[in-house]
């Protein structure tokens, strides 16, 4: 402001006729210098404004600001039965019913979001996220494991391209469990795999997804697997006027390969059809119902966490397992700091599979939890899980009680 006043004063002096020509030229030179200084100050101000909002958690490289985020989580767990692992629930093994307690920190996470440049109309970003399950669920000490690692391109006109490791986009709903596996093997199809996924959204709220992915390991004994190829039609928009998006989608995926044992070759075919939904509504207070239902053949723990590997018949042929399942969840938020989640789900493989392999005929689960938000980034939760795994001639059942402390940063 002082420099602006100086310029005004100088301009006023220049307009005074009594000023000598030499004095005028000298003042003009000073004005030019002041203009140059102001230009440098304005450029510096623009640079500072561009960095505004990055925050103390961001590190600025040559071209790409990096946002660091994460989660610290402690789960205190008590099980009345062996729940598959001491860190999360899978399926209940036969005749292993000892109770036990566990303190688990391995769901702690750290991640980076890299804001890249714009190139030819595409905004480029990157993301890397890890947790501490790298040594397996039953290890005493965790090791870093990649959860997410992808490059994202968005043209600002509804087209998004994701290249790298992310959640499988078919049947993409996640149950709101405190348990780490989030209903895996009990109705929720999910995992994170390397993929190329293209999403096209339209102004109407409708959109389409095309994706191809391959897990890091093929199904046991099945070689030359082709990748999964999938597509999905979806709607996402505030159709109910709640201020939160309603989401419904119908998707499917397919892959084909072959197996050869002792010189006998057999074709292998896998497929999946899945319907998913997330419907918010207000009835006295905010609520939402979400879930998914699927029918498939050849799903395994390598691509989807269902634990139904194929079995082998006489003559060295492979039998792909048919399975159906899904989950449904009701979320309630009666108070600003308190929310509740209730849900149930199951995975139901073909019964002939259980007879041939001794594996389970059905895996069923119900859960309920309450989460109290102490601060915007600090929460405490308590959850009760009931699990039943049906085998030929018997049922294993057990409970898990989880108390969690969560800090987001």
Buried (B, 14 or more C-beta within 10 A) or exposed (E): EEEEEEBEEBEEEEEEEEEEEEEEEEBEEEBEEBEEEEEEEEEEEEEEEEEEEBEEEBEEEEEBBBBBBBBBBBBBBEBBBBBBBBBBBBBBBEEEBEEEEBEBEBBBBBBBBBBBEEEEEBBBBBBBBBBBBBBEBEBEEBEEBBBBBBBBBBEEEEBBBBBBBBBBBBBBBBBBBBBBBBBBBBBBBBBBBBBBBBBBBEEEBEBBBBBBBBBEEBBEEBEEBBBBBBBBEBBBBEBEEBEBBBBBBBBBBBBBBBBBBEEEEBEBEBBBBBBBBBBBEEEEEBBBBBBBBBBBBBBBBBBBBBBBBBBBEEEBBBBBBBBBBBBBBBBBBEEEEEBBBBBBBBBBBBEEBBEBBEBBBBBBBBBBBBBEBEEEEBBEBBBBBBBBBBBEEEEBBBBBBBBBBBBBE
